[in-house]
């Protein structure tokens, strides 16, 4: 079983109590670990801690595999576990993540002393700072929407929030980030 043909077959193997379950689990880890790593790494900004969290995520996935009912996509279920593990870690360690992007979120005024002088890396650093001021929920919703380009109903599945609440969180996050960046860049 080097390649499982579809998600339904993968899930049916995953629920078993034999060698096929372990092989399905191995395939799941192969399919999703890179994507989870990229997301969790942005949240915790540390390679070793990201790997620790991913390990905990996949331990929970394995131990709770029979609880997956198929009401959502397998990745959504795993992503939800990763989200919860990361939130738990962030609360426990009181750490914050940082992001790395190539484009600024707001424009710089022509009258600013920074106009034409900041690199994308420097602007990203300012965005990191802006994200640090956001409440945890707003920060997570902003990341899902802005960086992962997820739809609100997908974010709702991952976080358990309502679409209306998520829209409000995103709106407030964007406003706070823009205000912070404009204050830093346009003086």
Residue frames as qw, qx, qy, qz and C-alpha x, y, z in Angstrom:
[[0.000, 0.888, 0.459, 0.000, 0.00, 0.00, 0.00],
 [0.474, -0.072, 0.040, 0.877, 2.30, 2.74, -1.22],
 [0.150, -0.047, -0.134, -0.978, -0.51, 5.01, -2.43],
 [0.228, 0.430, 0.799, -0.353, -4.08, 5.00, -1.16],
 [0.228, 0.409, 0.626, 0.624, -6.47, 5.80, -4.02],
 [0.180, -0.642, -0.256, -0.700, -8.91, 8.15, -2.26],
 [0.168, -0.411, 0.485, -0.753, -9.78, 9.68, 1.09],
 [0.822, -0.220, 0.014, -0.525, -12.71, 7.31, 1.75],
 [0.905, 0.106, -0.395, 0.120, -10.46, 4.27, 1.38],
 [0.324, 0.418, -0.523, 0.668, -7.82, 5.92, 3.54],
 [0.448, -0.387, 0.319, -0.740, -10.38, 6.60, 6.26],
 [0.931, -0.125, -0.150, -0.310, -11.76, 3.05, 6.14],
 [0.770, 0.202, -0.479, 0.370, -8.23, 1.68, 6.62],
 [0.077, 0.482, -0.416, 0.767, -7.49, 4.27, 9.30],
 [0.651, -0.389, 0.153, -0.634, -10.41, 3.06, 11.46],
 [0.903, 0.009, -0.427, -0.056, -9.19, -0.54, 11.50],
 [0.610, -0.702, 0.356, -0.093, -7.18, -2.28, 14.21],
 [0.924, 0.036, 0.258, 0.280, -4.54, -3.91, 12.02],
 [0.551, -0.218, 0.313, 0.742, -1.49, -3.11, 9.92],
 [0.252, 0.594, 0.502, 0.576, -3.63, -1.29, 7.35],
 [0.255, -0.930, -0.263, 0.026, -4.51, 1.32, 9.98],
 [0.531, -0.614, 0.200, 0.549, -0.85, 2.05, 10.59],
 [0.465, 0.141, 0.526, 0.698, -0.15, 2.23, 6.85],
 [0.057, 0.808, 0.470, 0.350, -3.08, 4.62, 6.40],
 [0.403, -0.873, -0.093, 0.260, -1.76, 6.73, 9.27],
 [0.565, -0.297, 0.356, 0.682, 1.66, 6.85, 7.65],
 [0.302, 0.469, 0.544, 0.627, 0.03, 8.07, 4.44],
 [0.173, -0.914, -0.357, -0.089, -1.91, 10.72, 6.37],
 [0.503, -0.698, 0.106, 0.499, 1.30, 11.98, 7.97],
 [0.487, 0.000, 0.491, 0.722, 2.95, 12.10, 4.54],
 [0.161, 0.669, 0.569, 0.450, -0.02, 13.92, 3.03],
 [0.210, -0.901, -0.292, -0.243, -0.46, 16.62, 5.67],
 [0.672, -0.508, -0.146, 0.518, 2.70, 17.15, 7.71],
 [0.420, 0.121, 0.168, 0.883, 4.28, 19.78, 5.43],
 [0.141, -0.636, -0.372, -0.662, 1.11, 21.85, 5.28],
 [0.611, -0.731, -0.304, 0.012, 0.63, 21.65, 9.05],
 [0.673, -0.237, -0.076, 0.697, 4.27, 22.48, 9.64],
 [0.244, 0.369, 0.203, 0.874, 4.03, 25.70, 7.62],
 [0.359, -0.718, -0.317, -0.505, 0.96, 26.87, 9.51],
 [0.731, -0.622, -0.223, 0.169, 2.14, 25.94, 12.99],
 [0.649, -0.011, -0.032, 0.760, 5.61, 27.36, 12.33],
 [0.049, 0.568, 0.156, 0.807, 4.10, 30.79, 11.63],
 [0.566, -0.721, -0.251, -0.311, 2.22, 30.61, 14.91],
 [0.780, -0.591, -0.013, 0.203, 5.14, 29.60, 17.13],
 [0.314, 0.896, -0.298, 0.104, 8.11, 30.84, 15.04],
 [0.317, -0.608, 0.725, -0.070, 10.41, 28.03, 16.19],
 [0.585, 0.298, -0.695, -0.293, 11.40, 24.89, 14.31],
 [0.198, 0.088, -0.927, 0.305, 11.83, 22.61, 17.33],
 [0.336, 0.185, 0.572, -0.725, 8.61, 23.72, 18.99],
 [0.637, 0.309, -0.246, -0.662, 6.75, 23.31, 15.71],
 [0.506, 0.206, -0.830, -0.113, 8.01, 19.75, 15.41],
 [0.020, 0.025, 0.844, -0.535, 6.99, 19.05, 19.02],
 [0.505, 0.261, 0.282, -0.773, 3.48, 20.34, 18.36],
 [0.639, 0.304, -0.502, -0.497, 3.17, 18.36, 15.12],
 [0.295, 0.126, -0.936, 0.147, 4.23, 15.23, 16.97],
 [0.223, 0.171, 0.695, -0.662, 1.52, 15.86, 19.58],
 [0.579, 0.314, -0.089, -0.747, -1.01, 16.51, 16.82],
 [0.611, 0.246, -0.681, -0.320, -0.32, 13.21, 15.10],
 [0.096, 0.020, -0.917, 0.385, -0.33, 11.32, 18.40],
 [0.401, 0.266, 0.469, -0.740, -3.81, 12.72, 19.01],
 [0.605, 0.334, -0.382, -0.613, -4.85, 11.92, 15.45],
 [0.422, 0.165, -0.890, -0.043, -3.76, 8.30, 15.93],
 [0.006, -0.086, -0.841, 0.534, -5.27, 7.92, 19.41],
 [0.393, 0.406, 0.414, -0.714, -8.58, 9.49, 18.35],
 [0.093, 0.170, -0.717, -0.670, -8.79, 8.05, 14.84],
 [0.063, -0.369, -0.920, -0.115, -12.01, 6.13, 15.56],
 [0.044, 0.628, 0.469, -0.619, -13.71, 9.35, 16.66],
 [0.108, 0.318, -0.390, -0.857, -13.44, 10.79, 13.18],
 [0.529, 0.398, 0.680, -0.314, -16.93, 10.39, 11.75],
 [0.360, 0.224, 0.636, 0.644, -16.40, 11.86, 8.30],
 [0.090, 0.847, 0.480, -0.211, -18.64, 14.89, 8.91],
 [0.117, 0.924, -0.220, -0.290, -15.86, 17.06, 7.50],
 [0.715, 0.566, -0.395, 0.113, -12.82, 16.49, 5.34],
 [0.875, -0.244, -0.238, 0.343, -10.06, 14.52, 7.03],
 [0.466, 0.283, -0.156, 0.824, -7.67, 17.45, 6.74],
 [0.290, -0.650, -0.058, -0.700, -10.21, 19.77, 8.41],
 [0.834, -0.515, -0.182, -0.080, -10.42, 17.39, 11.36],
 [0.797, -0.059, -0.154, 0.582, -6.63, 17.17, 11.62],
 [0.224, 0.502, -0.019, 0.835, -6.27, 20.93, 11.20],
 [0.523, -0.700, -0.128, -0.469, -8.73, 21.46, 14.05],
 [0.875, -0.390, -0.146, 0.247, -6.59, 19.23, 16.28],
 [0.611, 0.200, -0.058, 0.764, -3.50, 21.19, 15.21],
 [0.100, -0.675, -0.081, -0.726, -5.26, 24.47, 15.94],
 [0.706, -0.660, -0.120, -0.229, -6.27, 23.30, 19.42],
 [0.864, -0.193, -0.112, 0.452, -2.80, 21.93, 20.19],
 [0.430, 0.382, -0.022, 0.818, -1.17, 25.16, 19.07],
 [0.323, -0.722, -0.083, -0.606, -3.57, 27.31, 21.08],
 [0.841, -0.522, -0.137, 0.039, -2.93, 25.10, 24.11],
 [0.760, 0.022, -0.078, 0.645, 0.81, 25.47, 23.60],
 [0.188, 0.558, 0.031, 0.807, 0.63, 29.24, 23.13],
 [0.531, -0.727, -0.094, -0.425, -1.43, 29.65, 26.27],
 [0.891, -0.386, -0.102, 0.217, 0.84, 27.34, 28.26],
 [0.702, -0.004, 0.036, 0.712, 4.08, 28.90, 27.05],
 [0.002, 0.902, 0.197, -0.383, 2.69, 32.42, 26.58],
 [0.410, -0.210, 0.504, 0.730, 4.58, 32.63, 23.30],
 [0.477, 0.716, 0.136, -0.490, 3.68, 34.50, 20.17],
 [0.747, 0.246, 0.484, 0.383, 4.29, 33.69, 16.55],
 [0.044, 0.656, -0.228, -0.718, 5.61, 35.75, 13.71],
 [0.750, 0.540, 0.381, -0.035, 4.99, 35.71, 10.02],
 [0.332, -0.381, 0.485, 0.713, 7.10, 36.15, 6.94],
 [0.546, 0.698, 0.461, -0.051, 5.47, 37.80, 3.93],
 [0.546, 0.084, 0.330, 0.765, 6.78, 39.56, 0.88],
 [0.044, 0.549, 0.348, 0.759, 4.30, 42.41, 0.48],
 [0.026, 0.001, 0.475, -0.879, 3.12, 45.15, 2.85],
 [0.043, 0.557, 0.821, -0.121, -0.48, 45.26, 4.06],
 [0.092, 0.917, 0.284, -0.266, -0.76, 49.06, 3.76],
 [0.584, 0.609, 0.063, 0.533, 0.83, 51.60, 1.48],
 [0.494, -0.437, -0.167, 0.733, 3.37, 54.13, 2.65],
 [0.176, 0.942, 0.209, -0.194, 2.66, 57.81, 2.11],
 [0.641, 0.580, -0.007, 0.502, 4.93, 59.63, -0.37],
 [0.093, -0.854, 0.198, -0.472, 5.62, 62.11, 2.44],
 [0.861, -0.504, 0.067, 0.010, 6.87, 59.47, 4.84],
 [0.113, -0.780, 0.608, 0.093, 10.55, 59.27, 5.70],
 [0.615, -0.150, 0.774, 0.025, 10.20, 55.51, 5.00],
 [0.727, 0.596, 0.146, -0.309, 8.84, 55.86, 1.45],
 [0.733, 0.615, -0.289, 0.014, 10.91, 53.74, -0.93],
 [0.049, 0.680, -0.669, 0.296, 13.43, 52.84, 1.78],
 [0.637, -0.273, 0.629, -0.353, 11.94, 49.76, 3.45],
 [0.224, 0.200, -0.904, -0.303, 12.49, 46.24, 2.17],
 [0.719, -0.249, -0.457, -0.460, 9.73, 43.65, 2.20],
 [0.635, -0.123, -0.667, 0.369, 11.55, 42.02, 5.12],
 [0.104, 0.031, -0.395, 0.912, 11.45, 45.25, 7.13],
 [0.518, -0.170, -0.153, -0.824, 7.76, 45.71, 6.38],
 [0.744, -0.176, -0.631, -0.131, 7.13, 42.08, 7.35],
 [0.404, -0.039, -0.637, 0.655, 8.87, 42.74, 10.65],
 [0.233, -0.076, 0.195, -0.950, 6.44, 45.58, 11.28],
 [0.698, -0.160, -0.422, -0.556, 3.57, 43.26, 10.41],
 [0.600, -0.101, -0.741, 0.283, 4.90, 40.79, 13.00],
 [0.099, -0.021, -0.476, 0.873, 4.75, 43.55, 15.55],
 [0.473, -0.092, -0.113, -0.869, 1.21, 44.49, 14.50],
 [0.715, -0.146, -0.629, -0.268, 0.05, 40.88, 14.78],
 [0.406, -0.030, -0.725, 0.555, 1.42, 40.73, 18.32],
 [0.186, -0.032, 0.322, -0.928, -1.06, 43.40, 19.46],
 [0.607, -0.129, -0.437, -0.650, -4.06, 41.42, 18.23],
 [0.702, -0.243, 0.512, -0.431, -6.12, 39.24, 20.54],
 [0.361, -0.214, 0.892, 0.167, -5.47, 35.56, 19.86],
 [0.545, 0.483, 0.678, -0.104, -8.76, 34.89, 18.07],
 [0.375, 0.876, -0.001, -0.304, -8.40, 37.89, 15.76],
 [0.089, -0.663, 0.676, 0.309, -4.83, 36.91, 14.96],
 [0.446, 0.004, 0.888, 0.113, -5.80, 33.34, 14.05],
 [0.517, 0.677, 0.498, -0.160, -8.76, 34.44, 11.90],
 [0.204, 0.876, -0.252, -0.356, -6.59, 37.01, 10.15],
 [0.227, -0.459, 0.811, 0.283, -3.97, 34.36, 9.36],
 [0.514, 0.267, 0.815, 0.017, -6.50, 31.88, 8.03],
 [0.445, 0.806, 0.349, -0.177, -8.14, 34.49, 5.82],
 [0.156, 0.917, -0.267, -0.253, -5.17, 36.58, 4.69],
 [0.100, -0.604, 0.769, 0.186, -2.35, 34.03, 4.47],
 [0.380, 0.030, 0.924, 0.031, -4.18, 30.73, 3.99],
 [0.321, 0.093, -0.412, -0.848, -6.92, 32.32, 1.84],
 [0.023, -0.277, -0.956, 0.095, -9.60, 30.21, 3.52],
 [0.313, -0.497, -0.419, -0.692, -13.29, 30.99, 3.23],
 [0.354, -0.412, 0.410, -0.733, -15.17, 31.93, 6.38],
 [0.910, -0.155, -0.037, -0.382, -17.11, 28.66, 6.43],
 [0.812, 0.229, -0.463, 0.273, -13.80, 26.75, 6.28],
 [0.127, 0.421, -0.527, 0.727, -12.43, 28.84, 9.15],
 [0.656, -0.339, 0.163, -0.654, -15.65, 28.18, 11.08],
 [0.954, -0.015, -0.286, -0.088, -15.09, 24.43, 10.70],
 [0.638, 0.294, -0.494, 0.513, -11.54, 24.76, 11.97],
 [0.085, 0.283, -0.466, 0.834, -12.19, 27.09, 14.89],
 [0.174, -0.466, -0.843, 0.203, -15.77, 26.33, 15.82],
 [0.038, 0.373, 0.209, -0.903, -16.77, 29.99, 15.47],
 [0.472, 0.687, 0.524, -0.173, -19.73, 31.41, 13.61],
 [0.528, 0.438, 0.344, 0.641, -19.23, 32.94, 10.17],
 [0.061, -0.917, -0.192, -0.345, -20.58, 36.29, 11.38],
 [0.605, -0.770, 0.115, 0.168, -18.26, 36.29, 14.38],
 [0.748, -0.080, 0.330, 0.570, -15.30, 35.37, 12.20],
 [0.353, 0.689, 0.296, 0.559, -16.07, 38.18, 9.78],
 [0.291, -0.941, -0.041, -0.170, -16.18, 40.62, 12.68],
 [0.740, -0.527, 0.227, 0.352, -12.87, 39.29, 14.05],
 [0.659, 0.236, 0.344, 0.626, -11.23, 39.65, 10.64],
 [0.124, 0.857, 0.242, 0.439, -12.62, 43.17, 10.15],
 [0.458, -0.886, 0.071, -0.010, -11.33, 44.30, 13.56],
 [0.790, -0.282, 0.288, 0.461, -7.95, 42.60, 13.00],
 [0.537, 0.492, 0.304, 0.614, -7.45, 44.34, 9.65],
 [0.086, -0.932, -0.130, -0.328, -8.37, 47.69, 11.18],
 [0.624, -0.748, 0.168, 0.152, -5.92, 47.28, 14.07],
 [0.767, -0.043, 0.335, 0.546, -3.13, 46.10, 11.77],
 [0.379, 0.686, 0.277, 0.556, -3.68, 48.97, 9.33],
 [0.278, -0.943, -0.035, -0.177, -3.76, 51.50, 12.16],
 [0.737, -0.548, 0.239, 0.317, -0.56, 50.12, 13.66],
 [0.697, 0.156, 0.366, 0.597, 1.29, 50.03, 10.33],
 [0.208, 0.830, 0.233, 0.462, 0.13, 53.49, 9.26],
 [0.440, -0.897, 0.051, -0.003, 1.29, 54.86, 12.60],
 [0.737, -0.404, 0.344, 0.419, 4.72, 53.28, 12.18],
 [0.614, 0.216, 0.482, 0.587, 5.19, 53.99, 8.48],
 [0.200, 0.725, 0.371, 0.545, 3.58, 57.36, 7.86],
 [0.400, -0.836, -0.194, 0.322, 5.17, 59.63, 10.43]]
